[in-house]
Amino acid sequence: SNNYKYLIKKITSLNSSYIKSQRVTHLETFYSYTAAFRWDSASSGVHRDVFCEALMKEGAPVFTGYPRLMSEQRLHSKYSNTNKTKNAQRLNKDEFFGFLCLGNPNGKLEMELIFKCIEKVLNNIDDLKRVRINNTIISLGR
């Protein structure tokens, strides 16, 4: 939980209007293994996948969503109506990004490295505005 709190605090300190931390409820009783964020492509002028690809190239173990939403599983077929899950689909496809493995053996050093990657990419955001995404599939980390 300390790594989670440290990483959230550091990223929040950037005061970026493009990144919004997603709240974990009951942090006092729930150990968060994922630090989750929303990327604002519209105001940044950079697609989430371009931003995350840049983070990966800098060495950050970022992931950009889940291969299939729970509503897309056959078990939950009654929820598979795309009109009912538009928000979840948009979040998963265009906005969500996060960092896994916030527990041991990782510590503040690893969280600081993730933070430095984000800081560097944000400092060079204008360069990323020229990049266009071409159906690039970004896998979970690298």
N, C-alpha and C positions, 0 to 999 in steps of 0.2 A: 504494500500500500504506500510505502514511503516513496518508491520510485514513481508511482502514478502521480502522487501529489506534487513531487518535485518537477516532473515533466510538464504537468498542467500549469503549474505556477510559472515556469520558465517561458512556455509558449504564450501564455496569457500576458506576460510582461512585455511582449513585442507590440501589444496594442494594435494588432493587425485587424482591419475590418474585413479581411478576406477569410479568416479562420475563426470558427466558433467552436469552443469546446462543448462536447455533449456531456451533460450531467449524469453521473452515476448516483443512483439513489442508495441510501443506506450504506455509505462508504465506511461507516464505523463498524459494520458487521459483514460487509461484502468486500472481499479482496478483489480489486480490479486488475485483471490481467491485460486489459485492453484500454488504451487511451484513445478515445474516439473524437473525431472532429468533423465539422462540415466545412466544405470549401465553397466560397461564393464566386463562381465562374463569371457571373454577369458583372459584378463590380470590379473584379480583378482583370477581366479581359483575357484570362488564361483558363483553359479547360482543366478540370481536376486531374485528368489523366496526364496532361503535360506537366503540371505541377508535381505530381507524384513520380513521374518518370525522372524528373530532375532530382528529386529527393533520393531516388534509388541510385542514380548515377553518382551522387555524393556519398552514398553508403548507408543511407537511412533504411531500416527494415520496415518500410511502409506497406500497408495493404489497402486495397481500394474497394472492398466490399466482398460480398459472398457470391459464389457461382450461381446459386439458386436461392431465391427467397423461400421461406417456409410455405408461403401461399402457393408456390409452384410445385410443391411436393404432392404426389397423388394422395397421400393420407389426408391432406388438407384441400382437396379438390373443390370443396364448396366455397373456398375463398379465392379460387383461381381466376375469378372474374377480374380482368385488368382494370375495370372501372373502380373496383373496391380497393385496389392496391396501388393506385397511381402515385401517391405520395411515397410509399415504400420503394417503388420501382425507381422513381426519380432520385431519391436519396441514395439508393444503392448504386445506380448507374452514373450519376453526375456529381454527387456532393460528398458522400462519405469517404473518409480515409482514417486510418488509425495505425497504432503501433501495438504489436503483441509482445509477449515475453517480457513483461515488466517485472517479473519476479526474479528470484535467485536463479542463476549466479550473477545476473546483471545487477548493476548498482548505479550510483550517481554518475560515474564516469561514462557509462553507456548512455544514460539519459542526456548527459551534457553533449555527447557526440550527436545524438538525434537533434537536439536543440540547435547546435551549430549548423547542421545541414539545413534545417528550416530557415534559420536566420540568413544563411548565405543565399538560398534560393529566393527568399523574399527580397533581399537586397538587389537581386538581379532580375526582378520580375518583369521589367520592361523588355529584356532580351527574350523572355519566354512568350511575350505577346505576339511575336512573329511566327511562332511554331504552331502548326496545324496538326490536329490529330487525324490519323487515317486508319480508323478501325483497329487501332492498336489494342491488343489485349495485354493487360498488365497482370502478372501472376502475383500470388501472395509472397511478398518479399523477394529476395534473391540471394 
